[in-house]
Amino acid sequence: MVLPGYGSWAVKQGSGARAHAALRGGSARANIGPQPRRSAPSHRVSILEDFPWTAQVLDVAFRRSRTVLPAVNGLFSSRRLDTGTAVLLRALEKSRLPDGARRILDLGCGNGVLGLCLQRHLGAAAHTTLVDRDRLAVAAARLAARANHLPHGSDQLAVPDAGLGYAPCSAAAPFDLVVTNVPAKVGRAGLREMLFGGGRLLAPGAVLACVPLTPLVAEIDALRAREAERTPIESVYEKTSNDFRTVFWRFPAGLREPAAGRDPLDPWRRSPEPVVDVPGVGPVRVAAVHDVPEFDSEHHRTMLLDEFAAAVAPARAGESILVVNPDHGLLAVRLIARRSPARLDLIGRDVLSLLAAQRTIAGHLAGGQRGATTVGEAAGQPDLPWLPLPGNNHDLVVGHLDWEEGPRALEFTLRALGAALGAEGRLVLAVESGRLQQLRRLATAAGLRCGRDGSRQRQAVLAMRRG
């Protein structure tokens, strides 16, 4: 969690947590549910406040225990405990269901609120695993675990590296309780994977506790009816409100094992896969997946980044390129076709996006466009794997940032990207046109020198280099 010379989390030149308090609205603590009289110890709160992505610190009561958690900019519901999670926590609190659980899985854990609240309530008798496909969520959950004296890798808790669905958690199986706040945009097959894809990772008699939005209820009922033709499903608890349905399902015989050799992208794919005519490249089959920005909405940004990078950083023999947040991989394909770099690496938060981009690129290269380019995933920092290691000496770092992460985290990210540049390297980032001046200010604060900018179709780009 340390960039050389910057200290733990702090950003150089006095622009750490306190300097950005006004920009992020301070660090309020939200008390959810009945609270003991004493407030959380300040050292537990400060661990979370110092994390550059923390918007505020939540103080959540569950049964007789309390859990402090970061509400994280860039994750779902970054300013408060989201309503669906609060509904599920209340249902778990009123039931006796968690009391007999010994191996718990928080699937799509976000900042870890469900799993950590359950583990703090159950104590040493239980073991909880928190999994998510977003590397920022994993980092936030590990940090929250540390703040609550449940470190990752202890006898009571595991937070594996980010991955898809149930894939990261096989080492801790079988589970007797799975809790999840069902995501709304993963598609029908993705919903089925989240609800019924655990296979033998769930013990016979295991319970799934979830809280889907009411617009998903009909689809989830259809998925349950189809699954019930193959394996028994018992309804333990169901309650419907205007916005959510809370359901607890028991699987007396466990669940069917997914098909052997299944492609890990299958549950998340959009079908059929689109073929996009990319200027300067030709037809490209896109490994399009649900819950990653639509490939066609990236198109103006992709062309602008590629053309602007060519203008400010002409291709050179043997160059190394890093693509930040590659979406479905179209920018990487265009850069390979135009520049033929010796190496092109990808880095980002979302494991699903990275896998989809790799598939898109592999399909393009399989069509005879390979040249001499080696494509891979960049090594990230140990605790922040979506940020590159310093000293990689890339000739070009290009892509876009998530502006929902907030000014403090964006400055931290810009500093990390600058540290990955070679002496003559260029950093080229796209933003919405209205954010261009803010990007300039953050880049300057991060010690970067700003150069030319350009714009097209409400998108802007800015070139930067090391100061």
KABELRA-V863939 format. One record per residue. PSI is psi in radians with two decimals (999 if undefined). OMEGA is omega in whole degrees, -180 to 180 (NA if undefined). Layout:
# KABELRA-V863939
PSI_OMEGA ; PSI_OMEGA
This chain:
# KABELRA-V863939
0.38_-174 ; 2.20_167 ; 2.38_-175 ; 2.21_177 ; -0.03_-174 ; -0.24_-177 ; 2.87_-177 ; 1.98_180 ; -0.56_-172 ; 2.56_176 ; 2.42_-171 ; 2.79_174 ; 0.64_171 ; 0.37_-177 ; 0.75_178 ; -2.63_-171 ; -0.80_-176 ; -0.70_-179 ; -0.47_-177 ; 0.13_-177 ; -0.71_-179 ; -0.63_-178 ; -0.57_-177 ; 0.18_174 ; 0.45_178 ; -3.02_-177 ; 1.31_-180 ; 2.69_173 ; 2.28_-179 ; 2.16_179 ; 2.06_-178 ; 2.08_178 ; 3.10_-179 ; 2.39_-173 ; 2.45_167 ; 2.88_-174 ; -0.62_-176 ; 2.50_176 ; 2.85_179 ; 2.48_179 ; 2.47_-174 ; -0.56_-178 ; -0.54_176 ; -0.68_179 ; -0.72_-176 ; -0.57_176 ; -0.71_-178 ; -0.69_-178 ; -0.54_-177 ; -0.26_178 ; 2.17_-173 ; -0.36_-178 ; -0.08_-177 ; 2.19_174 ; -0.75_176 ; 2.96_-178 ; 2.23_178 ; 2.50_179 ; 1.77_-168 ; 2.23_177 ; 2.35_175 ; 2.06_-173 ; -2.16_-177 ; 0.11_-178 ; 2.83_177 ; 2.56_-179 ; 2.25_174 ; 2.40_-175 ; 2.62_173 ; 2.27_164 ; 2.04_-162 ; 2.17_173 ; 2.32_-179 ; -0.27_173 ; 2.88_179 ; 2.35_177 ; 1.19_-173 ; -0.07_-177 ; -0.15_-177 ; 2.99_171 ; 2.15_-175 ; 2.69_-171 ; -0.74_-179 ; -0.77_178 ; -0.72_178 ; -0.69_178 ; -0.78_-179 ; -0.70_177 ; -0.74_180 ; -0.72_179 ; -0.72_178 ; -0.64_-179 ; -0.68_-178 ; -0.48_-179 ; 2.91_173 ; 0.13_-175 ; -0.85_-175 ; -0.35_-170 ; -0.54_180 ; -0.01_-176 ; 2.43_178 ; -0.50_177 ; 1.98_-170 ; 2.47_174 ; 2.18_171 ; 1.80_-172 ; 2.08_-172 ; 0.99_-163 ; -0.32_-174 ; -2.25_180 ; 0.05_175 ; 0.23_-170 ; -0.79_-177 ; -0.92_-176 ; -0.72_-178 ; -0.69_177 ; -0.75_179 ; -0.75_-177 ; -0.69_179 ; -0.56_177 ; -0.74_-173 ; -0.50_176 ; -2.61_-170 ; -0.26_-180 ; -0.26_-173 ; 2.88_174 ; 2.30_-176 ; 2.45_176 ; 2.29_179 ; 2.20_-179 ; 2.58_177 ; 2.71_178 ; -0.22_-177 ; 2.13_-177 ; -0.51_175 ; -0.71_177 ; -0.76_179 ; -0.77_179 ; -0.74_180 ; -0.71_180 ; -0.71_177 ; -0.69_179 ; -0.74_178 ; -0.68_178 ; -0.77_178 ; -0.73_-180 ; -0.43_-179 ; 0.32_176 ; 0.63_175 ; 1.17_-172 ; 2.54_175 ; 2.32_-180 ; -0.01_179 ; 3.10_179 ; -0.26_-175 ; -0.20_-171 ; 2.48_171 ; 2.39_174 ; 1.51_-177 ; 2.88_174 ; 2.70_-175 ; 2.53_178 ; 3.11_-175 ; 2.33_173 ; -2.30_-177 ; -0.08_-171 ; -0.71_-174 ; -0.17_-164 ; 0.24_-175 ; -0.53_-176 ; -0.45_-176 ; -0.03_-177 ; 2.87_3 ; 2.65_-178 ; 2.55_174 ; -0.10_174 ; 2.19_175 ; 2.23_177 ; 2.42_180 ; 2.42_169 ; 1.74_-166 ; 2.17_178 ; 2.63_-172 ; -0.23_-169 ; 0.47_-176 ; -0.01_180 ; 2.93_-176 ; -0.83_-179 ; -0.62_177 ; -0.69_176 ; -0.77_180 ; -0.70_179 ; -0.77_-179 ; -0.65_-175 ; -0.69_-170 ; 0.22_-175 ; 0.09_-175 ; -0.42_179 ; -2.34_-177 ; -0.02_173 ; -0.27_175 ; 2.27_179 ; 2.66_171 ; 2.31_-177 ; 0.01_180 ; 2.67_180 ; 2.38_171 ; 2.15_176 ; 2.07_-176 ; 2.89_-176 ; 1.39_178 ; 2.69_172 ; 2.59_-178 ; -0.57_176 ; -0.31_179 ; -0.13_-170 ; -0.79_-178 ; -0.74_180 ; -0.72_180 ; -0.64_176 ; -0.71_178 ; -0.71_178 ; -0.71_179 ; -0.77_-180 ; -0.70_179 ; -0.73_-179 ; -0.60_-178 ; -0.29_174 ; -0.34_-175 ; -0.51_-177 ; 2.50_-178 ; 2.44_175 ; 2.14_178 ; 2.37_176 ; 2.05_180 ; -0.63_-176 ; 2.35_174 ; 2.37_176 ; 2.26_-178 ; 2.32_174 ; -3.00_-180 ; -0.61_-173 ; -0.39_-172 ; 2.72_164 ; 2.16_176 ; 2.20_-178 ; 2.43_169 ; 2.06_178 ; 2.39_175 ; 2.47_179 ; 1.59_-174 ; -0.61_-179 ; 0.25_-175 ; -2.73_-179 ; 2.74_175 ; 2.55_176 ; 2.33_176 ; 2.75_-178 ; 2.40_180 ; 2.49_177 ; 0.27_-179 ; 2.44_176 ; 2.19_-178 ; -0.33_178 ; -0.30_-171 ; -0.80_-176 ; -0.25_-172 ; -0.04_-174 ; 2.59_163 ; 2.42_-177 ; 2.37_-3 ; 2.79_178 ; 2.27_-178 ; 2.66_172 ; 2.13_-175 ; 2.34_176 ; 1.81_-177 ; 2.09_-179 ; 2.33_180 ; -0.11_-178 ; -0.81_-174 ; -2.87_-178 ; 2.31_178 ; 2.17_175 ; 2.16_-175 ; 2.23_174 ; 1.28_-173 ; 2.33_-178 ; 2.73_177 ; 2.64_173 ; 0.39_167 ; 2.48_-175 ; 2.40_-179 ; 2.40_-178 ; -0.59_-177 ; -0.43_177 ; -0.28_177 ; -0.22_-163 ; -0.81_179 ; -0.74_179 ; -0.72_-180 ; -0.86_-179 ; -0.72_-179 ; -0.78_179 ; -0.81_-178 ; -0.84_-177 ; -0.67_-179 ; -0.69_177 ; -0.67_179 ; -0.57_-178 ; -0.69_-175 ; -0.33_-179 ; 1.34_-178 ; 2.55_-180 ; 2.52_177 ; 2.69_-179 ; 2.36_175 ; 0.34_-174 ; 2.77_178 ; 2.25_-177 ; 2.44_174 ; 2.15_177 ; 2.13_-176 ; 2.20_-178 ; 1.31_-168 ; -0.02_-179 ; -2.12_-179 ; 0.07_172 ; 0.07_-177 ; -0.64_178 ; -0.76_179 ; -0.73_178 ; -0.78_-178 ; -0.68_178 ; -0.70_178 ; -0.77_-179 ; -0.69_-176 ; -0.69_-166 ; -0.35_-176 ; 1.02_-179 ; 2.74_175 ; -0.64_-180 ; 2.43_173 ; 2.12_180 ; 2.67_177 ; 2.58_174 ; 2.56_180 ; 3.09_-178 ; -0.70_-166 ; 1.97_-180 ; -0.62_178 ; -0.80_178 ; -0.77_-180 ; -0.74_180 ; -0.73_178 ; -0.76_179 ; -0.74_179 ; -0.67_179 ; -0.74_178 ; -0.80_-179 ; -0.77_-179 ; -0.71_177 ; -0.68_178 ; -0.78_-179 ; -0.58_179 ; -0.33_178 ; 0.22_176 ; 0.25_-177 ; 0.30_-168 ; -0.84_-175 ; -2.43_-179 ; 0.29_-175 ; 2.26_171 ; 2.23_-177 ; 2.38_178 ; -3.07_175 ; 2.26_-177 ; 2.56_173 ; 2.27_180 ; 3.04_177 ; 2.56_-173 ; -0.74_-178 ; -0.20_180 ; 1.23_-169 ; -0.09_174 ; -0.03_176 ; 2.40_-175 ; 2.68_172 ; 2.49_176 ; 2.71_175 ; 0.27_179 ; -0.29_175 ; 0.79_176 ; 2.51_176 ; -0.54_-180 ; 2.21_171 ; 2.17_-170 ; 2.51_178 ; -2.53_-180 ; 2.84_-180 ; 2.84_175 ; 1.87_-175 ; -0.20_174 ; -0.23_-179 ; -0.28_175 ; 2.78_-173 ; -0.73_-176 ; -0.79_179 ; -0.65_179 ; -0.72_177 ; -0.74_177 ; -0.76_180 ; -0.77_179 ; -0.67_178 ; -0.70_178 ; -0.71_179 ; -0.69_177 ; -0.65_-179 ; -0.28_179 ; -0.07_-180 ; 2.58_168 ; 3.05_-176 ; -0.64_-180 ; 0.22_-177 ; 2.81_180 ; 2.44_173 ; 2.15_-179 ; 2.04_-177 ; 2.53_177 ; 2.51_176 ; 2.90_168 ; 2.53_-173 ; -0.66_-177 ; -0.19_-178 ; 0.08_-174 ; -0.80_-179 ; -0.60_177 ; -0.69_176 ; -0.72_178 ; -0.78_-179 ; -0.75_-180 ; -0.68_179 ; -0.73_178 ; -0.75_178 ; -0.50_180 ; 0.09_177 ; 0.30_178 ; 2.67_175 ; 2.14_-178 ; 2.46_179 ; -2.31_-175 ; 2.73_171 ; 2.93_179 ; 2.98_-179 ; 2.74_176 ; 2.39_173 ; 0.86_178 ; 0.22_174 ; 2.50_177 ; 2.72_176 ; 2.64_179 ; 2.35_175 ; 2.41_-180 ; 2.81_174 ; 2.95_179 ; 2.50_-179 ; 999_NA
